Amino acid sequence: MKRDMDLIRTILLEVEESPSPEGCRIEVPGRSRDELYYNAQLAHEAGLIEARFLRGSTDFHVLRLTYAGHEFLDAARNDTLWVKAKEMVIKNTGTLTIEGLKIALSTLIKHALGA
C-alpha cells in the first residue's frame, strides 16, 4: 500500500474537527478502511497523531493530534499553500515526504510573510 500525503492531511483535519476530547473514528468518503488504517498508522509513526490500532483488523481510534500534528496541520491547512508545497517538493526531490513538506511549507509561509 502506498503512503498518501493528501489522505494523511485529511485525517489530521478530521481529527481536529472532532468535538470529542476522547478521540474519534475516522471515515473519509471514497477511501477504504485499509487506506485509512495504513495512512493513520503512518501519521502515528510520524508523531502527528496518537491512535490505537486493533491488530488483525482495520479498526483504529484516533485519540488526538500531537503538538507536531497541530504544527504540521496549521502549516498545511491552506489549500493553495498545500498544493504549492507538494509541487515544490516533488519538483526538487522527485518524492513527497513529511519532512520535505514541512520545509516547503515553512519556506512558503516565510515568503508570504516577506521574511
MDTraj code that builds the backbone (N, CA, C; nanometers):
import mdtraj as md
import numpy as np

residues = "MET LYS ARG ASP MET ASP LEU ILE ARG THR ILE LEU LEU GLU VAL GLU GLU SER PRO SER PRO GLU GLY CYS ARG ILE GLU VAL PRO GLY ARG SER ARG ASP GLU LEU TYR TYR ASN ALA GLN LEU ALA HIS GLU ALA GLY LEU ILE GLU ALA ARG PHE LEU ARG GLY SER THR ASP PHE HIS VAL LEU ARG LEU THR TYR ALA GLY HIS GLU PHE LEU ASP ALA ALA ARG ASN ASP THR LEU TRP VAL LYS ALA LYS GLU MET VAL ILE LYS ASN THR GLY THR LEU THR ILE GLU GLY LEU LYS ILE ALA LEU SER THR LEU ILE LYS HIS ALA LEU GLY ALA".split()
xyz = np.array([
    [0.0849, -0.1177, 0.0000],
    [0.0000, 0.0000, 0.0000],
    [0.0891, 0.1236, 0.0000],
    [0.0451, 0.2282, -0.0669],
    [0.1238, 0.3500, -0.0780],
    [0.0836, 0.4534, 0.0263],
    [0.1838, 0.5298, 0.0674],
    [0.1585, 0.6439, 0.1552],
    [0.0885, 0.7511, 0.0715],
    [-0.0115, 0.8156, 0.1297],
    [-0.0885, 0.9179, 0.0606],
    [-0.0889, 1.0439, 0.1480],
    [-0.0050, 1.1401, 0.1112],
    [0.0091, 1.2606, 0.1929],
    [-0.1208, 1.3409, 0.2001],
    [-0.1995, 1.3391, 0.0927],
    [-0.3285, 1.4088, 0.0960],
    [-0.4227, 1.3427, 0.1966],
    [-0.4199, 1.2112, 0.2027],
    [-0.5052, 1.1403, 0.2975],
    [-0.4574, 1.1634, 0.4411],
    [-0.3278, 1.1676, 0.4623],
    [-0.2754, 1.1977, 0.5958],
    [-0.3228, 1.3359, 0.6389],
    [-0.3150, 1.4325, 0.5499],
    [-0.3634, 1.5680, 0.5802],
    [-0.5130, 1.5649, 0.6124],
    [-0.5900, 1.4895, 0.5339],
    [-0.7345, 1.4782, 0.5584],
    [-0.7620, 1.4161, 0.6950],
    [-0.6866, 1.3147, 0.7310],
    [-0.7020, 1.2514, 0.8626],
    [-0.6785, 1.3547, 0.9723],
    [-0.5734, 1.4337, 0.9590],
    [-0.5450, 1.5369, 1.0590],
    [-0.6582, 1.6378, 1.0679],
    [-0.7109, 1.6789, 0.9536],
    [-0.8225, 1.7738, 0.9528],
    [-0.9455, 1.7147, 1.0209],
    [-0.9725, 1.5862, 0.9949],
    [-1.0878, 1.5193, 1.0563],
    [-1.0724, 1.5102, 1.2089],
    [-0.9524, 1.4792, 1.2533],
    [-0.9282, 1.4696, 1.3972],
    [-0.9485, 1.6063, 1.4620],
    [-0.8969, 1.7094, 1.3984],
    [-0.9110, 1.8441, 1.4538],
    [-1.0577, 1.8852, 1.4651],
    [-1.1398, 1.8429, 1.3712],
    [-1.2819, 1.8789, 1.3713],
    [-1.3647, 1.7980, 1.4704],
    [-1.3079, 1.6921, 1.5241],
    [-1.3829, 1.6076, 1.6171],
    [-1.4196, 1.6846, 1.7432],
    [-1.5471, 1.6817, 1.7807],
    [-1.5885, 1.7534, 1.9013],
    [-1.5568, 1.6785, 2.0308],
    [-1.5184, 1.5527, 2.0198],
    [-1.4972, 1.4707, 2.1387],
    [-1.3526, 1.4804, 2.1885],
    [-1.3348, 1.5077, 2.3169],
    [-1.1997, 1.5069, 2.3729],
    [-1.1442, 1.3653, 2.3884],
    [-1.2279, 1.2659, 2.3637],
    [-1.1857, 1.1260, 2.3771],
    [-1.1451, 1.0649, 2.2432],
    [-1.1330, 1.1467, 2.1398],
    [-1.0888, 1.0980, 2.0111],
    [-1.2038, 1.0690, 1.9171],
    [-1.1701, 1.0043, 1.8055],
    [-1.2723, 0.9828, 1.7036],
    [-1.2376, 0.8646, 1.6135],
    [-1.3387, 0.8196, 1.5461],
    [-1.3239, 0.7184, 1.4407],
    [-1.3282, 0.7943, 1.3089],
    [-1.2304, 0.7726, 1.2265],
    [-1.2184, 0.8457, 1.1009],
    [-1.2895, 0.7720, 0.9889],
    [-1.3710, 0.8440, 0.9159],
    [-1.4362, 0.7954, 0.7941],
    [-1.4138, 0.9011, 0.6867],
    [-1.3654, 0.8605, 0.5709],
    [-1.3450, 0.9527, 0.4598],
    [-1.4138, 0.8932, 0.3379],
    [-1.5151, 0.9621, 0.2849],
    [-1.5860, 0.9100, 0.1671],
    [-1.4894, 0.8788, 0.0526],
    [-1.5098, 0.7639, -0.0079],
    [-1.4271, 0.7230, -0.1209],
    [-1.2948, 0.6587, -0.0824],
    [-1.2705, 0.6443, 0.0467],
    [-1.1464, 0.5819, 0.0931],
    [-1.1786, 0.4561, 0.1709],
    [-1.1021, 0.3518, 0.1444],
    [-1.1262, 0.2235, 0.2110],
    [-1.0695, 0.2254, 0.3521],
    [-1.1191, 0.1320, 0.4345],
    [-1.0665, 0.1183, 0.5706],
    [-0.9184, 0.0828, 0.5661],
    [-0.8771, 0.0023, 0.4673],
    [-0.7359, -0.0330, 0.4546],
    [-0.6501, 0.0914, 0.4327],
    [-0.6932, 0.1789, 0.3417],
    [-0.6195, 0.3033, 0.3144],
    [-0.6126, 0.3911, 0.4392],
    [-0.7266, 0.4054, 0.5057],
    [-0.7318, 0.4883, 0.6253],
    [-0.6422, 0.4320, 0.7352],
    [-0.6529, 0.3029, 0.7571],
    [-0.5742, 0.2362, 0.8611],
    [-0.4249, 0.2556, 0.8347],
    [-0.3829, 0.2268, 0.7137],
    [-0.2413, 0.2341, 0.6787],
    [-0.1869, 0.3759, 0.6954],
    [-0.2589, 0.4740, 0.6426],
    [-0.2110, 0.6113, 0.6494],
    [-0.2225, 0.6702, 0.7896],
    [-0.3197, 0.6263, 0.8676],
    [-0.3273, 0.6669, 1.0074],
    [-0.2087, 0.6097, 1.0847],
    [-0.1699, 0.4856, 1.0538],
    [-0.0513, 0.4274, 1.1171],
    [0.0726, 0.5108, 1.0849],
    [0.0848, 0.5533, 0.9602],
    [0.1995, 0.6356, 0.9216],
    [0.1983, 0.7703, 0.9938],
    [0.0804, 0.8312, 1.0052],
    [0.0688, 0.9584, 1.0777],
    [0.1066, 0.9389, 1.2244],
    [0.0675, 0.8254, 1.2798],
    [0.1022, 0.7914, 1.4187],
    [0.2537, 0.7745, 1.4323],
    [0.3129, 0.6988, 1.3420],
    [0.4571, 0.6752, 1.3447],
    [0.5353, 0.8050, 1.3261],
    [0.4796, 0.8992, 1.2494],
    [0.5453, 1.0279, 1.2259],
    [0.5276, 1.1241, 1.3429],
    [0.4493, 1.0825, 1.4423],
    [0.4285, 1.1660, 1.5600],
    [0.3248, 1.2747, 1.5411],
    [0.2382, 1.2598, 1.4406],
    [0.1360, 1.3602, 1.4141],
    [0.0068, 1.3355, 1.4908],
    [-0.0208, 1.2090, 1.5220],
    [-0.1416, 1.1728, 1.5969],
    [-0.1067, 1.0675, 1.7013],
    [-0.1927, 1.0586, 1.8013],
    [-0.1910, 0.9438, 1.8924],
    [-0.3140, 0.8621, 1.8580],
    [-0.2953, 0.7325, 1.8400],
    [-0.4060, 0.6464, 1.7986],
    [-0.3866, 0.5061, 1.8531],
    [-0.4966, 0.4332, 1.8555],
    [-0.4958, 0.2919, 1.8953],
    [-0.5397, 0.2103, 1.7737],
    [-0.4640, 0.1059, 1.7459],
    [-0.4910, 0.0213, 1.6299],
    [-0.5190, -0.1205, 1.6768],
    [-0.6286, -0.1765, 1.6302],
    [-0.6626, -0.3143, 1.6644],
    [-0.5883, -0.4094, 1.5719],
    [-0.5150, -0.5006, 1.6299],
    [-0.4411, -0.5991, 1.5492],
    [-0.5400, -0.6954, 1.4836],
    [-0.5070, -0.7364, 1.3619],
    [-0.5919, -0.8309, 1.2906],
    [-0.7203, -0.7677, 1.2394],
    [-0.7224, -0.6346, 1.2347],
    [-0.8420, -0.5619, 1.1934],
    [-0.7975, -0.4325, 1.1267],
    [-0.8882, -0.3664, 1.0588],
    [-0.8585, -0.2338, 1.0047],
    [-0.9266, -0.1266, 1.0891],
    [-0.9599, -0.1625, 1.2116],
    [-1.0249, -0.0679, 1.3009],
    [-0.9190, 0.0067, 1.3813],
    [-0.9393, 0.1365, 1.3959],
    [-0.8499, 0.2187, 1.4764],
    [-0.9284, 0.3368, 1.5317],
    [-0.8733, 0.3955, 1.6353],
    [-0.9363, 0.5091, 1.7020],
    [-0.8289, 0.6143, 1.7239],
    [-0.8494, 0.7328, 1.6690],
    [-0.7530, 0.8405, 1.6881],
    [-0.7880, 0.9136, 1.8166],
    [-0.6911, 0.9227, 1.9052],
    [-0.7126, 0.9866, 2.0343],
    [-0.7003, 1.1388, 2.0243],
    [-0.5950, 1.1841, 1.9525],
    [-0.5743, 1.3287, 1.9428],
    [-0.4633, 1.3611, 1.8445],
    [-0.4565, 1.4878, 1.8072],
    [-0.3409, 1.5396, 1.7352],
    [-0.2315, 1.5649, 1.8385],
    [-0.1081, 1.5405, 1.8024],
    [0.0033, 1.5771, 1.8882],
    [0.0371, 1.7234, 1.8621],
    [0.1291, 1.7775, 1.9396],
    [0.1743, 1.9143, 1.9144],
    [0.2315, 1.9237, 1.7727],
    [0.3138, 1.8252, 1.7345],
    [0.3710, 1.8232, 1.5998],
    [0.2614, 1.8138, 1.4940],
    [0.1556, 1.7391, 1.5238],
    [0.0433, 1.7285, 1.4318],
    [-0.0276, 1.8611, 1.4138],
    [-0.0473, 1.9341, 1.5239],
    [-0.1081, 2.0671, 1.5147],
    [-0.0200, 2.1617, 1.4333],
    [0.1101, 2.1580, 1.4591],
    [0.2023, 2.2449, 1.3858],
    [0.1998, 2.2142, 1.2363],
    [0.2053, 2.0849, 1.2022],
    [0.2022, 2.0457, 1.0611],
    [0.0702, 2.0878, 0.9976],
    [-0.0403, 2.0619, 1.0654],
    [-0.1713, 2.0950, 1.0109],
    [-0.1885, 2.2453, 0.9946],
    [-0.1414, 2.3238, 1.0907],
    [-0.1521, 2.4689, 1.0772],
    [-0.0764, 2.5183, 0.9541],
    [0.0385, 2.4590, 0.9263],
    [0.1151, 2.4971, 0.8073],
    [0.0490, 2.4466, 0.6794],
    [-0.0160, 2.3300, 0.6864],
    [-0.0726, 2.2647, 0.5676],
    [-0.2202, 2.2948, 0.5449],
    [-0.2813, 2.3726, 0.6302],
    [-0.4262, 2.3957, 0.6246],
    [-0.4712, 2.4652, 0.4951],
    [-0.3976, 2.5654, 0.4537],
    [-0.4347, 2.6424, 0.3355],
    [-0.4161, 2.5577, 0.2098],
    [-0.5241, 2.5391, 0.1338],
    [-0.5193, 2.4531, 0.0145],
    [-0.4161, 2.5010, -0.0872],
    [-0.4070, 2.6321, -0.1073],
    [-0.3126, 2.6867, -0.2054],
    [-0.1692, 2.6586, -0.1635],
    [-0.1368, 2.6831, -0.0366],
    [-0.0017, 2.6544, 0.0129],
    [0.0286, 2.5055, 0.0068],
    [-0.0702, 2.4228, 0.0379],
    [-0.0519, 2.2774, 0.0341],
    [-0.0139, 2.2310, -0.1073],
    [-0.0875, 2.2782, -0.2057],
    [-0.0593, 2.2389, -0.3445],
    [0.0780, 2.2888, -0.3870],
    [0.1105, 2.4131, -0.3551],
    [0.2418, 2.4689, -0.3909],
    [0.3543, 2.3924, -0.3225],
    [0.3357, 2.3590, -0.1963],
    [0.4388, 2.2856, -0.1227],
    [0.4622, 2.1481, -0.1851],
    [0.3540, 2.0780, -0.2181],
    [0.3688, 1.9458, -0.2814],
    [0.4430, 1.9588, -0.4145],
    [0.4048, 2.0574, -0.4950],
    [0.4706, 2.0785, -0.6243],
    [0.6187, 2.1096, -0.6053],
    [0.6501, 2.1942, -0.5063],
    [0.7885, 2.2331, -0.4798],
    [0.8724, 2.1118, -0.4401],
    [0.8191, 2.0306, -0.3511],
    [0.8946, 1.9146, -0.3031],
    [0.9150, 1.8136, -0.4161],
    [0.8104, 1.7837, -0.4904],
    [0.8226, 1.6863, -0.5997],
    [0.9179, 1.7374, -0.7069],
    [0.9077, 1.8657, -0.7414],
    [0.9948, 1.9234, -0.8448],
    [1.1417, 1.9155, -0.8046],
    [1.1700, 1.9419, -0.6771],
    [1.3089, 1.9493, -0.6330],
    [1.3670, 1.8170, -0.5842],
    [1.2823, 1.7232, -0.5459],
    [1.3349, 1.5968, -0.4917],
    [1.2852, 1.4738, -0.5650],
    [1.1739, 1.4869, -0.6361],
    [1.1174, 1.3721, -0.7055],
    [1.0339, 1.2821, -0.6167],
    [1.0219, 1.3171, -0.4901],
    [0.9443, 1.2362, -0.3960],
    [0.8752, 1.3277, -0.2958],
    [0.7750, 1.2743, -0.2286],
    [0.6971, 1.3540, -0.1348],
    [0.7108, 1.2943, 0.0047],
    [0.7735, 1.3694, 0.0956],
    [0.7909, 1.3238, 0.2330],
    [0.7351, 1.4277, 0.3299],
    [0.7083, 1.3843, 0.4509],
    [0.6596, 1.4775, 0.5529],
    [0.7664, 1.5826, 0.5817],
    [0.8906, 1.5399, 0.5948],
    [0.9974, 1.6366, 0.6226],
    [1.0128, 1.7362, 0.5092],
    [1.0050, 1.6897, 0.3850],
    [1.0120, 1.7795, 0.2707],
    [0.8972, 1.8784, 0.2701],
    [0.7783, 1.8288, 0.3023],
    [0.6613, 1.9172, 0.3081],
    [0.6750, 2.0200, 0.4196],
    [0.7281, 1.9798, 0.5340],
    [0.7488, 2.0744, 0.6437],
    [0.8404, 2.1884, 0.5992],
    [0.9484, 2.1544, 0.5322],
    [1.0435, 2.2555, 0.4857],
    [0.9784, 2.3452, 0.3813],
    [0.9104, 2.2851, 0.2843],
    [0.8461, 2.3638, 0.1785],
    [0.7376, 2.4552, 0.2352],
    [0.6558, 2.4019, 0.3248],
    [0.5503, 2.4839, 0.3847],
    [0.6102, 2.5987, 0.4647],
    [0.7157, 2.5712, 0.5396],
    [0.7830, 2.6765, 0.6163],
    [0.8392, 2.7835, 0.5240],
    [0.9012, 2.7411, 0.4141],
    [0.9568, 2.8354, 0.3166],
    [0.8478, 2.9218, 0.2556],
    [0.7371, 2.8592, 0.2170],
    [0.6259, 2.9340, 0.1580],
    [0.5642, 3.0312, 0.2573],
    [0.5519, 2.9904, 0.3819],
    [0.4970, 3.0794, 0.4841],
    [0.5907, 3.1979, 0.5077],
    [0.7205, 3.1727, 0.5168],
    [0.8181, 3.2816, 0.5340],
    [0.8100, 3.3779, 0.4159],
    [0.8007, 3.3239, 0.2960],
    [0.7919, 3.4068, 0.1760],
    [0.6638, 3.4917, 0.1790],
    [0.5531, 3.4319, 0.2218],
    [0.4267, 3.5047, 0.2299],
    [0.4335, 3.6168, 0.3327],
    [0.5146, 3.5981, 0.4360],
    [0.5303, 3.6995, 0.5399],
    [0.6352, 3.8045, 0.5034],
    [0.7037, 3.7806, 0.3910],
    [0.8075, 3.8747, 0.3485],
    [0.9360, 3.8615, 0.4268],
    [0.9534, 3.7461, 0.4902],
    [1.0745, 3.7250, 0.5717],
    [1.1877, 3.6679, 0.4891],
])
top = md.Topology()
chain = top.add_chain()
for i, resn in enumerate(residues, 1):
    res = top.add_residue(resn, chain, resSeq=i)
    for name in ("N", "CA", "C"):
        top.add_atom(name, md.element.get_by_symbol(name[0]), res)
traj = md.Trajectory(xyz[None], top)
